[in-house]
Amino acid sequence: MPDISSHLFVFMLAAFLGLEVIHRVSPLLHTPLMSLTNAISAISVIAAIQLAGAKETTLSTILGTCAVAAASTNVIGGFMITDRMLKMFKKREAKR
């Protein structure tokens, strides 16, 4: 079973790589990328729920709960942004 330092290392590495990848994406590709990251974040929500529900230690439960909140916020915000961007491409009715 990995210790807390291994988990923190993986978390920090994932956060750093995620930021680097997102900052290098062209604005034209942002909406398709958001749709894809929503699917990935949904997997993160499931893993975080599993971690929070395991109740191995108090720290793992707290970190799991924080992870559920963060990943859920990411999914909800991503869907809101994607929906807003897709509405921009719909034809508007002519004013009379």
N, C-alpha and C positions, 0 to 999 in steps of 0.2 A: 504494500500500500504506500503510495507516494506521500511524502510529508508536505507541510504547508509551504515550505520554501519552493518546492517544485511547482506547486499550483500557482503561487505568486509569480514565479518566473514565466510560466506559460501565459498567464494573464497579461503580464507586462509586455511580453513579446508579441502577443496577439494584438494588443492595443497599439503598440508602435507600428507594426506592419499594416494594420488597418488604416491608421492615420496616413501613412505614407502612400498607400494605394489610392485612397479617396482623394488626396490632394493632387494626384497626378492625372485624374480623370477629366476629360474634356467636358465642358458644360453640355454639349450636344448629347453625350452619352449618360448624363446624370439620371434621367427618368428611367431608362431601361436598367441601369445599375441599381436604382432604388428598388425596383420590382424584384430583382434578384436578391438583394440583401434582405428584403422582407422575408423571403423564404428561408434564408439562412438564419435570420434572427428568430424565426419561429422554432427552429431546431434548438437554438440557444435557450428559448423560453422553456421548452420541454426539459432540457438538461438541468436548468436552474431549478425548476419545480422538483425534479428528482433529487437534486442536492439538498434543497431546503427541507424536503420531506423525509430524508434519510435519518435525521436527528442523531447523527453520530456524536457531534459536539455542539456546544452553543455557538461557537464561532462559525462552524460550517452552516448552521441554520440561519444565522444572521447574514452571512455572505451570500447564501443561496437566495434569501429573501430580497436582498439588494439587487442581485443578478436578475431575479424575476421582474422587479420593478424597472430596472434599466432596459432590459431586453423588450419588455412590453411597451415601454415608452417609445423605443426605437421602431417597433412594428407599427404602432398606432400612428406615430408621426410620419413614418414612411408611406403608409397608405393614404394619409391626408395629403401629403405633398404630391404623390403620384396622381391622386384623383384631381387635384387642382391643376396639375400640368395637363392631364388629358382633357379637362374641360376647355382649356385654351385652344385645342385643336378642333372642337366642335363648331359647326357653322352656326352663326347667329341669325336670328330672324330679322328681316328687314323692318325698320321702323316706319310706321305709317303716319 
